[in-house]
Amino acid sequence: MPQYLSPGVYVEEVPSAIKPIAGVSTSTAGFIGIVPDKIHLIAKGEPASDGSPTTKFVDFTFPTAAKTPKLITSWTQFTKTFGDLIGDETAAATTDSDPAIDAGQRRLVHAVYGFFNNGGSRCFVVRITSATDLDAALSAFAAIDEIALVAAPGIIDDTTRDKLVTHCVNTADRFAILDGPESVTDLTTLTRTSADTNPGVMPKKTDYAAWYFPWIRVFDPATKLQTSTGDGVIGVPPSGHLAGIYARVDTQRGVHKAPANEPILGALNVTQPLSKADQDGLNPKGVNCIRVLNDNIFVWGARTVGGDANADLKYINVRRTLLFLRESIDEGTQWAVFEPNTPGLWQKITRNITAFLTNVWRSGALFGTTVQEAFYVKCDAETNPPELRELGQVVTEIGVSIVRPAEFVIFRISQFTAPAK
């Protein structure tokens, strides 16, 4: 308490009882690619004696060590660190025998290009030289709090998928975007997990991930260089493009908007066309289909892996909104640690979280015409009895009503007879 020793006017600064909770970022992606320390990129060569174009392979050695995540904020920055789609034509041809394009690097490049092209702005990229280094890459990601989405473009084995999902569950603030196979001869295999008697390329049920089928077809400059008479179009895994769409929707609408009914920019086609009848058997299981609709390539699914089996968490936006709320409240209430556990603290916690959730409700993320319908916050003597206070715990109960997407839009039309005049 300040001391007042002589008459006068004293002005004091009083800390605000409201400590604003800022919403955390939900659109920073983390990409993992299996790429060796040295690769070859195809580049334009010197014209032949008759003036016809030629190609050559040039060496590219990565400046960043494997298992070291690198923050990437632009396409140019990525190409300097992880290589481009084609090599530098001014570089000398490689002296290595039998050089070839590395498939892992090409998938990683197209994924990150698709991320930026579809609305992403920040991502962390880590290169590993073999699948055995996946744990090390995920451990490095765990130390980067900003990451909200994780993907390993084109790596579709069960072990990798399981580790990505486990990483998201353990960090409790991330969501995995998984690739399905490039194409299948029997669509029913997509709904079978590896645990089934007749297994099929679907991940284990989880609400911390979504997966997409089929792959998309994009223009690849390297393919065009190799076969100048072709169209240069190849199939690539869609997870990088999807991460960009998640970021775009988060920025334009908010994390509560389902990342679906959105065009995939840069996609020219799909590797396996799907009809509505095809999707009827896949959507309830949580296979998010990529469809050609009105000559555009659209994401036409918004479910977590398992679909209907995930009950209240079957929609991507519901799970990601919960992650957003949990992480934002976690980071925004750190000030409360070691504060005196009194009714005064309970009131401060209630006010701060109520103010935050009111803003979330106003953004359209919570359902209800009033805040009372949208959420509640309870931190009082009932949630904090003496036995819990003795343990040093302060407990707050929060309930939220998250909006669901209008997945099925139904119009009922019938005839009626106009009344006689």
C-alpha positions in Angstrom: 0.0 0.0 0.0 1.4 3.5 -0.8 1.9 5.9 2.0 0.4 9.4 2.0 2.4 11.7 4.3 1.3 15.2 3.2 -2.0 16.7 1.9 -2.4 16.6 -1.8 -3.8 14.9 -4.9 -2.4 11.5 -5.7 -3.0 9.7 -9.0 -2.3 6.0 -9.2 -2.4 3.4 -12.0 -4.7 0.5 -11.2 -4.3 -2.7 -13.1 -7.3 -3.7 -15.2 -9.3 -6.6 -14.0 -9.7 -7.8 -17.6 -6.7 -9.5 -19.1 -7.6 -9.9 -22.8 -7.2 -13.4 -24.2 -5.9 -13.3 -27.7 -6.9 -16.0 -30.2 -4.0 -18.2 -31.2 -2.9 -18.8 -34.8 -4.6 -21.8 -36.5 -3.1 -21.7 -40.0 0.7 -22.3 -39.6 1.5 -25.6 -41.2 4.4 -28.1 -40.5 5.5 -30.2 -43.5 7.7 -33.2 -43.4 9.4 -34.7 -46.5 11.7 -37.6 -47.0 14.5 -36.2 -49.2 18.2 -37.3 -49.3 21.0 -34.8 -48.6 21.8 -34.4 -52.3 19.4 -34.4 -55.2 19.4 -33.8 -58.9 17.2 -31.2 -60.6 16.5 -31.2 -64.3 17.4 -28.0 -66.1 17.6 -26.5 -69.5 20.8 -27.4 -71.3 22.7 -25.7 -74.1 20.8 -25.9 -77.4 21.9 -28.7 -79.8 23.7 -27.9 -83.0 20.4 -27.9 -84.9 18.9 -25.5 -82.4 16.7 -28.0 -80.6 16.4 -27.8 -76.9 18.3 -30.1 -74.5 18.2 -30.9 -70.8 20.7 -31.7 -68.1 20.7 -32.7 -64.5 22.3 -30.3 -62.0 23.2 -31.0 -58.3 21.4 -29.4 -55.4 22.8 -29.8 -51.9 20.6 -28.6 -49.1 22.0 -25.8 -47.0 19.8 -26.8 -44.0 20.7 -30.1 -42.2 18.1 -32.9 -42.0 15.8 -33.0 -39.0 16.0 -29.2 -38.7 12.7 -27.3 -39.1 13.0 -24.1 -41.2 10.5 -21.3 -41.1 9.3 -20.5 -44.6 7.3 -17.4 -45.4 7.6 -17.2 -49.2 8.0 -19.4 -52.2 11.4 -17.9 -53.0 12.7 -18.6 -49.5 11.6 -22.2 -49.9 13.4 -22.8 -53.2 16.6 -21.5 -51.8 16.4 -23.8 -48.9 14.8 -27.0 -50.3 15.2 -26.7 -54.0 12.9 -25.7 -56.9 10.9 -27.7 -59.4 13.6 -27.3 -62.0 17.3 -26.6 -61.6 19.4 -23.6 -62.5 20.3 -23.7 -66.2 23.5 -21.8 -65.6 24.8 -24.5 -63.2 27.2 -27.2 -64.5 25.8 -30.6 -65.3 26.2 -33.2 -62.6 29.0 -35.7 -62.9 27.0 -38.4 -61.1 26.1 -41.4 -63.1 22.4 -42.1 -63.8 20.9 -39.0 -62.2 17.1 -38.8 -61.7 14.4 -36.6 -60.2 13.8 -37.4 -56.5 10.1 -38.2 -56.0 10.2 -37.1 -52.3 11.5 -33.7 -53.1 9.1 -33.2 -55.9 6.1 -34.0 -53.7 7.4 -31.7 -51.0 7.9 -28.9 -53.5 4.5 -29.2 -54.9 2.9 -29.4 -51.5 4.6 -26.1 -50.3 3.8 -24.4 -53.6 0.2 -25.5 -53.3 0.1 -24.2 -49.7 1.2 -20.7 -50.6 -0.9 -20.7 -53.8 -4.0 -21.5 -51.9 -3.7 -18.9 -49.1 -1.0 -20.1 -46.7 1.5 -17.6 -45.4 3.7 -19.3 -42.8 4.9 -22.9 -42.6 7.8 -24.9 -41.0 9.4 -27.4 -43.3 11.7 -30.2 -42.1 13.6 -32.7 -44.3 14.4 -36.2 -43.2 16.5 -38.7 -45.1 14.5 -41.8 -44.1 11.2 -42.8 -42.4 13.2 -43.8 -39.3 13.9 -40.1 -38.6 10.2 -39.2 -38.4 10.2 -39.2 -34.6 13.0 -36.7 -34.5 11.2 -34.4 -36.9 8.0 -34.5 -34.9 10.0 -33.9 -31.7 11.4 -30.8 -33.3 7.9 -29.7 -34.3 6.7 -30.2 -30.7 9.0 -27.4 -29.6 7.4 -24.9 -32.1 4.2 -23.7 -30.5 3.0 -21.8 -33.6 2.4 -24.9 -35.7 -1.4 -25.8 -35.9 -1.4 -28.2 -38.9 0.9 -31.1 -39.8 1.3 -33.1 -43.0 3.7 -35.5 -44.6 2.8 -35.1 -48.3 2.5 -38.3 -50.1 3.7 -40.5 -47.2 0.6 -42.8 -46.7 1.9 -45.8 -44.8 0.1 -46.6 -41.5 3.1 -46.0 -39.3 3.6 -42.4 -40.5 -0.1 -41.6 -40.2 -0.3 -43.0 -36.7 2.7 -41.0 -35.6 1.3 -37.8 -37.1 -2.0 -38.3 -35.3 -0.3 -39.3 -32.0 1.8 -36.1 -32.3 -1.4 -34.0 -32.6 -3.1 -35.8 -29.7 -0.1 -35.3 -27.5 0.4 -31.6 -28.2 -3.4 -31.2 -27.9 -3.4 -28.2 -30.2 -2.8 -29.6 -33.7 -4.6 -31.2 -36.6 -3.2 -33.6 -39.2 -4.0 -33.5 -42.9 -3.5 -37.0 -44.4 -3.3 -38.1 -48.0 -5.2 -41.0 -49.3 -3.8 -43.1 -52.2 -3.4 -41.7 -55.7 -6.2 -44.0 -57.0 -7.8 -47.3 -56.3 -9.5 -50.0 -58.4 -12.1 -50.7 -55.7 -13.5 -47.8 -53.7 -14.7 -50.0 -50.9 -11.1 -50.6 -49.9 -10.9 -46.9 -48.9 -13.2 -47.5 -45.9 -11.2 -50.4 -44.5 -8.5 -49.9 -41.9 -5.3 -51.9 -41.6 -6.9 -53.7 -38.6 -9.7 -55.2 -40.8 -9.6 -58.8 -41.9 -9.4 -57.6 -45.5 -7.3 -54.4 -45.0 -7.3 -51.3 -47.2 -4.6 -47.4 -47.8 -7.9 -45.8 -44.6 -6.3 -44.5 -41.3 -7.5 -45.5 -37.8 -10.5 -43.6 -36.5 -9.5 -40.2 -35.0 -11.0 -36.8 -34.6 -7.5 -35.2 -34.7 -7.1 -35.7 -38.5 -8.8 -35.6 -41.8 -7.9 -37.4 -45.0 -8.5 -36.8 -48.7 -9.0 -38.8 -51.8 -7.9 -38.8 -54.6 -4.7 -36.9 -55.6 -4.8 -33.9 -57.8 -3.2 -33.3 -61.2 -1.0 -30.2 -61.6 1.4 -28.9 -64.1 5.0 -29.9 -63.4 7.8 -27.9 -65.2 10.3 -30.8 -64.7 8.0 -33.3 -66.5 7.5 -30.8 -69.3 11.2 -30.4 -69.7 11.7 -34.1 -69.8 8.9 -34.7 -72.4 8.4 -31.5 -74.4 5.7 -33.1 -76.5 3.6 -33.9 -73.4 1.3 -31.7 -71.3 3.6 -31.8 -68.2 0.7 -32.8 -65.9 1.4 -35.2 -63.0 -0.5 -36.4 -59.9 0.5 -35.0 -56.6 -0.8 -35.5 -53.0 -3.3 -32.8 -52.0 -2.3 -32.3 -48.3 -0.2 -29.2 -49.0 -2.9 -27.6 -51.1 -5.5 -28.5 -48.4 -3.3 -26.9 -45.7 -3.4 -23.7 -47.8 -7.2 -23.9 -48.1 -7.4 -24.3 -44.3 -5.3 -21.2 -43.9 -7.4 -19.3 -46.5 -10.7 -20.1 -44.9 -9.3 -19.3 -41.4 -8.3 -15.9 -42.6 -11.3 -15.0 -44.6 -14.1 -16.6 -42.4 -12.6 -18.1 -39.3 -11.6 -21.5 -38.0 -15.3 -22.3 -37.4 -16.0 -22.4 -41.2 -15.6 -25.9 -42.6 -12.7 -26.0 -45.1 -14.9 -27.4 -47.8 -16.8 -26.3 -50.9 -13.6 -24.5 -51.8 -11.7 -24.6 -55.1 -8.2 -26.0 -55.1 -6.1 -23.4 -56.9 -3.5 -24.9 -59.2 -5.3 -28.2 -59.6 -6.1 -29.1 -63.2 -7.9 -32.4 -62.6 -8.0 -35.3 -60.3 -6.3 -38.7 -60.6 -9.6 -40.5 -60.2 -12.9 -38.9 -61.0 -15.7 -39.5 -58.5 -19.5 -39.3 -58.9 -22.1 -38.5 -56.3 -22.9 -42.1 -56.1 -19.3 -42.9 -55.4 -19.1 -40.4 -52.6 -22.3 -41.7 -51.0 -20.4 -44.7 -49.7 -17.3 -42.7 -48.7 -18.5 -39.6 -46.9 -20.2 -41.2 -43.9 -16.9 -43.0 -43.2 -14.9 -39.8 -43.2 -13.3 -40.0 -46.6 -13.2 -36.4 -47.8 -13.5 -36.5 -51.6 -12.0 -34.1 -54.1 -14.5 -33.7 -56.9 -14.6 -32.1 -60.4 -17.7 -29.9 -60.3 -18.6 -27.4 -63.0 -15.1 -27.8 -64.5 -13.5 -26.8 -61.2 -11.7 -28.9 -58.6 -13.5 -28.6 -55.2 -12.9 -30.0 -51.8 -16.2 -31.8 -51.2 -15.9 -33.2 -47.7 -15.4 -31.8 -44.2 -15.2 -34.8 -41.9 -12.6 -36.2 -39.5 -11.3 -39.7 -40.0 -14.1 -42.1 -39.1 -16.9 -39.7 -40.0 -20.2 -40.6 -38.3 -18.3 -42.8 -35.8 -16.8 -39.7 -34.2 -20.2 -38.4 -33.1 -20.0 -34.8 -31.9 -16.5 -34.4 -33.4 -17.2 -35.7 -36.9 -16.7 -32.3 -38.5 -13.2 -30.8 -39.0 -14.3 -27.3 -38.1 -15.8 -28.4 -34.7 -12.6 -30.2 -33.7 -10.3 -27.3 -34.9 -12.5 -24.7 -33.1 -12.2 -26.7 -29.9 -8.4 -26.8 -30.3 -8.4 -23.1 -31.0 -10.5 -22.3 -27.9 -8.4 -24.6 -25.7 -5.0 -23.3 -26.8 -6.2 -19.6 -26.6 -7.6 -20.0 -23.1 -4.5 -21.9 -22.0 -2.1 -19.2 -23.2 -4.3 -16.3 -22.2 -4.7 -17.4 -18.5 -1.1 -18.1 -17.6 -1.3 -15.0 -15.4 -3.5 -16.9 -12.9 -0.8 -19.4 -11.9 0.2 -18.9 -8.2 -2.4 -16.2 -7.7 -4.3 -16.4 -4.4 -7.1 -19.0 -4.8 -10.0 -16.8 -3.6 -13.4 -15.7 -5.0 -11.6 -12.7 -6.4 -9.5 -14.9 -8.6 -12.6 -16.9 -9.7 -14.3 -13.7 -10.7 -11.3 -12.5 -12.7 -11.1 -15.8 -14.6 -14.8 -15.8 -15.3 -14.7 -12.2 -16.6 -11.7 -12.8 -18.9 -13.0 -16.0 -20.4 -16.4 -14.6 -20.8 -15.0 -11.6 -22.7 -13.0 -13.9 -25.0 -15.9 -16.2 -25.7 -18.2 -13.2 -26.4 -15.9 -12.1 -29.2 -15.8 -15.7 -30.5 -19.6 -15.8 -30.5 -19.8 -12.5 -32.3 -17.4 -13.9 -35.0 -20.0 -16.5 -35.8 -18.2 -19.5 -34.3 -20.8 -20.2 -31.6 -24.5 -21.0 -32.0 -27.1 -18.9 -30.3 -28.9 -15.6 -30.5 -27.6 -14.6 -27.0 -24.3 -15.3 -25.2 -26.3 -17.4 -22.7 -27.3 -19.7 -25.5 -23.8 -19.8 -27.0 -21.7 -20.6 -23.9 -21.3 -20.6 -20.2 -18.4 -20.1 -17.8 -18.5 -21.4 -14.2 -15.8 -20.8 -11.7 -17.1 -20.5 -8.1 -17.3 -22.3 -4.8 -19.2 -25.2 -6.4 -16.4 -26.0 -8.9 -13.7 -25.2 -6.3 -14.6 -26.9 -3.0 -12.1 -26.9 -0.1 -10.6 -30.2 -1.0 -9.5 -29.0 -4.4 -8.2 -25.7 -3.0 -6.1 -27.6 -0.6 -4.5 -29.3 -3.6 -3.7 -25.9 -5.1 -6.2 -26.3 -7.9 -8.7 -23.8 -9.4 -11.3 -25.4 -11.6 -13.3 -23.6 -14.3 -16.1 -25.3 -16.2 -16.8 -24.0 -19.8 -19.5 -25.0 -22.1 -19.6 -23.9 -25.8 -22.1 -24.5 -28.6 -20.0 -24.7 -31.7 -21.7 -24.2 -35.1 -22.0 -27.2 -37.4 -21.7 -27.0 -41.2 -24.8 -27.2 -43.4 -23.6 -30.4 -45.0 -26.9 -31.3 -46.4 -29.0 -28.4 -47.9 -32.5 -29.6 -48.4 -35.4 -27.8 -50.2 -38.9 -29.2 -50.1 -41.0 -28.2 -53.0 -44.7 -29.0 -53.5 -47.6 -27.7 -55.6 -50.4 -25.7 -54.2 -53.7 -24.5 -55.6 -54.1 -20.8 -55.7 -57.3 -19.7 -53.9 -60.0 -18.5 -56.2 -60.5 -14.8 -56.4 
